[in-house]
Amino acid sequence: MKRTTRLLLISDTHVPADRVPQVISIIGPLAKGCERILHAGDIACTELLDALAELAPVDAVFGNMDPEPVRQRLSEQRILSIQGRSIGLIHGWGSAQDLARRVAERFTGPDGSLSLDALVYGHSHAAAIEHCQGVLVVNPGSPIDKRFAPFRSVAYLHLGEKIEAEIVKLRG
């Protein structure tokens, strides 16, 4: 039986350096037992990346609202290999309508197939779990800002015999 690996998925934190402790107070307890943190962009400051790295190894991409210091440290999209699984990581852009399909297209091969096991994206602030071409596609929402969503949230990705995701609604 394959060991299950748990990843914490976050996106759209949008915080300046002076609010990093507030974000870590929210994310810290959620990161316990997670082997990695995946941040799908709109981080806003490099200080948050450094603070998250104290909780668990971090893989991240920049988002459309990230300033130059964040963009210099990160790429726009990545494909990660974790537990023998291929996971795409991207922020997203434009309207929230049909966003999952549009971000998935960025990872589509020349033959039109999506050769990932899972895809994590952000941008809309609205948590979602869906499938695109048989691939699990997850938007963790935002742990800070529910301006475009009914609640604040993060997500977990469980990599084991199967790949499963769960949305965690945050209070407040």
N, C-alpha and C positions, 0 to 999 in steps of 0.2 A: 504494500500500500504506500502510495506517495505521500510524503509529509506535506502538510498544508502550510503555506506561507501567507501571512496577512500583511497587506499593504494599506497604509492610510492615504487616501486621495483627498487633496484639497485644491482649491482654486479661488481666484478673485478675492484675495485678502485686502488689497488696496490700502495698505496702512503705511503711514510715515514712520520713521525710526522711533519717535517717542511713544508710539502705540504698540511696538513690538512686544513688550511685556504682557499687555492685555491679550494679544493673540496667542502667545505662548501659554498663558493661563488657561485658555480654551483648548488649544491643541495638545498640550502636554499630556493630560490624562487620557486623551483619545489615542495617543501614539504608543501608549504602553502595550507591549506585546506585538508591536508591528516591526517588521524587519526593515522596512523602507517607508519613506514618505515621498509621494509623487505630487508635485505642485504643477498645475496646469495653467500657470501664468496669471498676470496682473498681480504681481507680488508687491511692487511699488518701492521696495528698498532692499539693498543687499544685506542690511542688518537682520532682516527676517530670515533670509537664507542661512546665515551663520547661526542664528538661534535655533532654527529647525534642525540643523545638522548636529546640534548637541543632544537632540532627542533620538535621532535615527539617521542613517544615511539618506541623503536627499537627491532626487532626480527632479529637474525642473526645466521648464521652457519659459520664454518670455511671452507676455501678452501685449495686446495693442496699446495698453495704457502704461506699460513699464518704461521708466526713464533709461537714459543711455547707460548708466552704471550697471543696471540689471541686464540690459541687452548685451553688454560687453562680456558678461560672464556666462550667458546662456545662449542656446540656439532657439530657433522658431519652432522646430519640431524634432522629435527623437524617436528612435525605436530602441527599446530596452529589451535585454534578454534576462529574465528572472525566472529561476526554477525551470529552465528549459522552455519557457513561454515567451513569445514575442508580444511586447506591449507597446503600442503607439502612444505618444504623448504630444499634445498640441493644445493651443489655447482656443482658437476660433476667431471669427470675425463676422461683422454684419448682423443682419436680423437673426433673431432666435428661431424664426420659422425655418425648418428643414436644416438646422445647423448640424445635427449629427451626420446627415448624409454628406453635407459639404466637407466637413472635416475628414470623414472617411475617404472621400475622393482623393485627398492629399496623399493617402497611403496605398492607393490602388496601383497595381502593377500594370505593365504594358498589355497584358492579356485581359485586363479589366477586373481581375480578382483582387480581393483584399486579403493579403497574406499575413494577417496578424491573428493572435489569439484573443486580444482585447485592445480597446482603444479608450484613452482617457482624454477628455477635453473640458473646457470651461466656457468662459465668456458670457453666457446668458444669466448666470447666478441661480439658475433653476435646476435643481437636482433631477436627474433622469437616468434610467437604465433601459436600454433598448438593444435591439439586434439589427445589424446592417450586414447584409451578405453573410449571415451566419456568425458574425463576430459580435461579441459582447461590447457594447459602447456605453461608457459611463461618464456622466457629468456630475461631479460631487456637489455642485452648487457653491455657495459662499458661506464660510463660517462666521462672517462679519456683517455682510450687507444683504438684506432681504428686499431691497428696493424693487427688484424685478421678479421676485419669487415669493411664495406664500410663507416660507420659513427659511431660517439659516440652516446650513447643513454641511456635512462632510460625507465621505463614503469609505467603505472598506472593500478591497478586492481580495478574495480568497483564492489562492492558487494551490490546487491539490489535484485529485483525480479529475475533478471538474473545475471550471473557473466560475466563480459566483461573485456577485456584488451585492452590497446592501447600503442603503442610504440611512444615515443617522441624522435625525432631526434634532437640532439644538434648541434649547429653551431660550425664550426671550425674543 
